[in-house]
């Protein structure tokens, strides 16, 4: 069977494209099709490590899981990981290519189209259906020349597209009609229909809006998707979600997470957010660390030195030291772990001009940032509880010092992380470790917190099944499949 493909584009960012692709991937997989997700260009500091030793956007890893296949670097051949307001690390087919200023990337991005098309073709060779996700909006016509993410890719691969609008934001009629209106005629012709997402209330109340849009655009509405509340169980694509999901549950054990400017892989905290016995709060810039916090987590960061400086500007370094003096606990994850030491050295200028900066001094260790990135999935044992633990590493640099003799975990007989002599401060390079049910339960109990019977992986699977059923009920899924064209 020749592979077919269809692309979902949005009227803007965060309209729900990623979850719709995941839900459709699970729905079509349950019908017996070999489905592969694909996003030509993504911008996110939430990354996943693939089985073939690279990194892709977290959303594409979730979509691969929905399709019941292992994620590969070809599902997201270009990943941009912002390191500053004007530049990003460019990952091509899973590997670090360069760090580029936004202007330089924009000027030279078309050079990456061959790699994108190669990855797309490789996926299609082993698929019945490729579901492609756009980025941002095709309505950004100032970005059309050299575009890799939306209509530029659709034209290069010669595939049709659907447009997704978010009614929850308001203005969905104008955003859908306006997107159709401003596109080039040849790009507009690729849009074969539109979807309305995140609807609240009675869909009949939108009947006039639906009729207007179908008449105005000449394209059919393929469904109105009611708000899917269980989406909160699934990892978010980027930090926009943290503006809404700030606190979870009201358990008596309070965990505070520092909302760093360049926070990375914050879905590490999802399993904790879903635990009923704890309360997880993301502390926003301008807010102090609450005095009743029991555990402070410093999450991963795409730019350790810049985020360490931001942490100090917020006065969180002072709050952390007061927290420890009160007997509170601190856990650093990856970049957060590096910040806990005495020094962070960037002598090769990987994050900016070559420099060495003082860390928080809560762990007796030093970090040297190095150009070779560690990208690996791991399994091991948590040193403090002997519980099995799994996760992945994705970082630059090595960390050494006296406190590493008290590791956080043992990975294949090799120590990972560190613990202070009094046991109050811990650090690890392991992302995703709280997804290990046995470890999470044992860790929470060791802190004096309650642990539920949550089975995180089972919850993700049930949610993906429910999402697929939700889309089947509210979208014309058969017509979407019929609109997909051979590639």
N, C-alpha and C positions, 0 to 999 in steps of 0.2 A: 504493500500500500504506500502510495506517495504521501509524504507528510504534508499537512496543511497548516496554515498559520493565520492567526488573527491578533490584532494589537489593541490594547486598551489604553487610551489616552485620557487625560483629565482636563477639566476646565481650570484647574489649579493644583497646587500641592495639597496633600492630605485630604483628598476627596474620597479616598477609600479604594484606589486602584489596586494596591498591593493585596488587600484582603479579598477583593473580588477575584483577582487572579488565583489566589490560593483556593478559594471556594470552588471556582470553576475547575481548577486542576483536580481537586478531590472528586467533584461530581463526574467529570469525564473519565477519570481513572476508575471509578466504581462502575462505569459502563464498559470497561474492558479496553479502553484506549491507552496507548503509551503516550503520556503527556509529559512535556518538558516546559518549564517556565524559562523566560528569557527577559533580561533587561539590558539593553545595549550600554547605557551609561547611567550610573547611579551616583548620588552624592550622599554619603552617610558615614558617620563614625561608628555605627553599629554594624560590625562585621562578623562573619562566621568563617571558620577554617574548614576547608573542603577535604574530602578523602584524597584528592590528588595533590595536596600540599600547598594550596593557595588560599586566598581570601576573597570573599564576595560579600555583597550586602546581606544583612541578616534577613531581609524580606525574601530574597531569592532562596535562601536556605529553608525558610518556612514553606515556601511554595514547592520546593523540591520534596519536602516531607509530605506535603499534601498530595503530591503526585506519586508518593511511595517509591522514590528513587533517591540515591545518594546525590547530594549537591556537587557540582563540578565548577571549575573556574569559568567554563564556557557559558554558564547561565547568567553571568554578569561580567562581561569581558573588560569593561572600563569602570572602575570604582574610584571616585574622588573622595578623599578623606580630608576635610578642612583642618588645617593647622593654624590658620589665622583668618582674619576677616578678608584678606586679599590673596590667599594662596592655599594650596592643597597638595597632599601627596597623591600622586597618580599611580593607581594600581592597574596594570594591563595583564589580562589573562592570569590573574591571581598573584602576580609578582610586582614588587615596587619598581616602577619605571623611573620616576623622578619626582622632585618637589617643584611645582611650577606656580608662578604668580598667576592670578586669574586672567590677567590680560594676555600673558604669554600662552596660556592654555587655550583661551578663546581664539587667538590668532592662528594657532597651529593644530587645533584639535582634529581637523580632517585627516591628519596622518594616522589616526587610530581607527578609521573606518575599515581598512582591510582586516585588521584583527577582529573587529566586531563581526564582520560578515563571515570570516572564517569560523568563528565560534558558533554563529547562527547555523551555518551549514553543517557543522559537526553535530550539533544537537538534532537537526532535522533528519540526519541520516539514521538516527536511532529512535525516531518518534513517529506517531500517527498525527499528533497535534502539538504545535508549539504555540503557547500563549505568551504574547509579548506585552510587557508593561512599559509605558512611556514614563517620562519624568517631567514634573512640573506641568506645563501646558503647551500645546502646539500654537496657542494664541499669542505666544511671545514672538511676534513676527520679526522683532529686531534680532533674534537669535537664529533665524531660519537659514541663512547662508552658513554652510559648514555644519549644520545641525546633525548630531549623532543620536539624540535621545528620542525624538518624536518623528515629525514628518520627513526629516532628512533620512533617517533609517528606513522608515516605511517605504519611501521612494526607492532607496537603494536595494531593498530586499523585495520590492514590488508586492506588498501585502496590504490587505484592507484593515480598517480600524473602526473602533467604536469609541464614543465620547462619553465620559462619566462626569456627572455633575452632582454636587453635594447640596441638597435642599436645606439641610440643617443650618448652613451658613447664611441662608437668605440669598436672594438675587439669582436663583438657579436659572430662571427663564432668560434673563439678560445674559448670563454667562454662557449658556449653551447657544442661544441665538447669535450672540456676539462672536463667539469662537467660529461658528460656521461662516459668518459674514466677512470676517477679516482674513480668512485663509485664502491663499492662492487658489484659483479654480481647480488646478490639478490636485492640490492637497485636499480641498473640500470634497472632491469626487471620491477620495479614499474613505471618507466617513460614511459607513453603511447604516449607522443607527446611533442611538444614544440611550443612556441609562440614567435614571434618577436614583441617587443613593441617600441613605440615612433619613428616610421619611418617618415623621411622627404623625400619628392621628389617622384620619380616614382618607385613604387614597382617592376616594370619589371627589373630594374637595379640590383635587388637582386636575380634574378632567378637562376643564377649559384650558389650563396651562399646557397640558399634554397635547390637546388638539391644536393649539396655537403653534407649539414647537414643531409638530409634525408637518403642518402646513407651511410654516415659515422656512424650515430647513429642507423639506422634501425628503426627510429621512424618518424611519419609524422609531417609535419608543419601544424598546425591547423589554421594558419592565420598570417598575417602581419598587425599590428595595426598602422595606421597613428597617428602622434602626435595629442593629444586631448587638444587643447589650453584651453578649458573651465574648465579643471581640476583645474585651479587657483582659481576657485570659491569654491572649496571643501576644508575642513580642511586637513592639512598635518599631517602625522603620527608622525613625529619627527622633531627635530630642524635642520636636514640636509637641509630641505627646506629653512631655513632662510639664507643659503649661497647663494641662488639664488633670492629669493623674498625679496628684501630689501627695495624697495620703490614702492609706488603705487600712481598713479594719480599726477596731478600737481596743485591741488587746492591751493588757496591762504592761507588757514589756515594750518599751519604746526604742525604736531604731531610727536614727537620723542619718540621712544620706546627703552629702554635700553636693549641691548642684553646680558643678564646675562649668566654666564657659565652654570648654572643649570636651565635655563628658563623652566617653566612648563605652560601647557595650553595656549600657545601663540596663539592658534586659537581664543582666546577671541577677538583678534584684527582684525579678518577676516572681520566682517561687516564694520568696519571703513575703512579698506583697499579698500573696494568696493564702498565707498562713493566718488562721483565725486568732491565734494566741499572741500575735505581735501587732504593733502599729508601726508602719513604715512611712516616714515623712521625708520628702525631698526639701532640704533647707535652701531657700532661694537667696540670691544675692541681696544684701541689705538686712537679712534676718540673722539673729544670733543662734547658736546651737542651744536648744532648750535645756534648762538645768535638769529636767527630769529624764533626759536621755540616758539609756543604759549602755547602748552600743552606738558608736559613730562609725559609719562606713565612708571611706574616701574611695570613690569609684575609679574606674579606668579613665584615662585621659589620652587624647591624641597628641597633646603637647605638654609633657610633664613640667618643664621649666616655666612655661607661660602660665599654666594653671596653678602651679605652686605660688607664683607671684600674685595671681588673682586671689588665691586663698588667703594670702597675707593681707592683701588690700581690704578684704572683708573682715579682718580681725579674727578669722576662724582659727589661726594658729594660737592666739591667746586663749580662745574658748577651749581648744583641744587640750592645752596644758592644764587649764583649770578642771576640765572634765576628768583627766587622768588623776589629778591630785585628789578628786572626790572619790576615786575608786572606779571610775568608768572605764569601759573597754573601747578599743579602737581597732578597726580592721581596714587595711589598705589592699585594694585589688589592683594588680598590675601597675599602672602609673601611680595610683594612690599608694601602693607599696613602696615604690621608688621615692616618693615624697617623704615617707616616714623616716628615712635614714639621715645621716649626718651631712652627706654631700651628694649632689648629682653633677656628674662631669659630662659635658658635651664638647669635648676637645676637638671633635671633627666637624662641629657646626651643623649637626643633623637637624636641629630644631630652630636654628637661627645662627647668629654669630657665635663662634667658639667661646665657651664660657664654662665656669664651674660655679655652682651656687650652693648655698647652705640649705640643707633640708630641714625638716621639723625637729630632728634630733630625738625622736621618740623611739627609734631603733638604732642600735649600734652597728651600722653598716653604711656602705657607699655604693653608688651605682655609676657605671661607666656606660654611656650610650654608644652603641656600635652600629655600623651600617647594615650588617646582616640581620635580617628580621627572623625571629623565631616564629614558625607557624607549624603547630602540631596539635593533634588530639592526644589526650593522655588519660590514663587511669592509674589509680594508686590507692593509698590509704591515708586518711587524716591522722596526723601524728597524735593529736590530743585525745581522740576518742577511739582510734583503731577502726573507724567506720570506712567502708569503701567509698572512694571519691572519684569522679571523672569530670572532665572539662576540656579546655583547650587553651593553648598559649599563643599569644599574638603580640609580640613586643620587640622593641629594640633594646639591646643592652644586657649587661650582666650585673649581678648584685652580690657583694661579698662583705663579710664582717663577722664579728663575734656572735651576734644574735642569730646568724644562719646556722649555728651549731644546734639551735633549738628550732628545727624546721616546722613549717605549717603542715606539710604533707611529705610523704615519700612516694616518688613516682619511679617505678621500676628500679628501686634500690637507690635512687638519686634524691637527695633532699631538695625540697622546694620551699621557698619562703623563709620566714623567720618569726621568732617570738621573743618578746622582751623577757628579762630574767624574772620579773614579777608576774608574767603571764597576762598583763593587761593590754599589751599592744601586739598585734599580729599583722603579718603581711604575706601575700601570696601572688604568684603570677597566674594562677588558675582562674580563667574566666569560666562562667557557666557551672561552677561547682555546686551552687545551691540547687541545681536541678537534680542532684543525686539525693534521692529521698532518705536513704539511710544516714548519709552524712548530715543532711540538713536537720533531721530529727535529733540526732546525737549531739550536734553542735548547739542547737537551741537548748536542749536539756542541760548541757554542760554550762550554759550561761544562766541557768535558772529560769528560762522561758518555757512556756508551754508549746508542745509540738502536736500538730493535728495528724490525722491519717491521710493527708494529702498525697496523692500519687500524681506527680506533676506531669510525667509523660502521658499517662492515661488521660489526664484532663485535656492536654493539648490535642490528643487524637479525637476525643469526644467532641471537642469544640470544632475541629476541622470537619468532622462528619456532620455536626449540626449546622455549620456554615454552608456546607454543600447542599443540605436539605433545604435550608432557608432560601438559597439562590434558586434551586429547582422550583420552589413554590412560587417565586415572585418574578422570575425572569423567563423569557422564552428561550430556554437553553437549547432546544432543538434548532431554532432559527439561528442562534449564535454559531452553533456548529456548522450549519449549512452555509453561513456567510464566510467561514474560513476558506481560504483559497490555497491550492497547491503551490509549493515552493520548489 
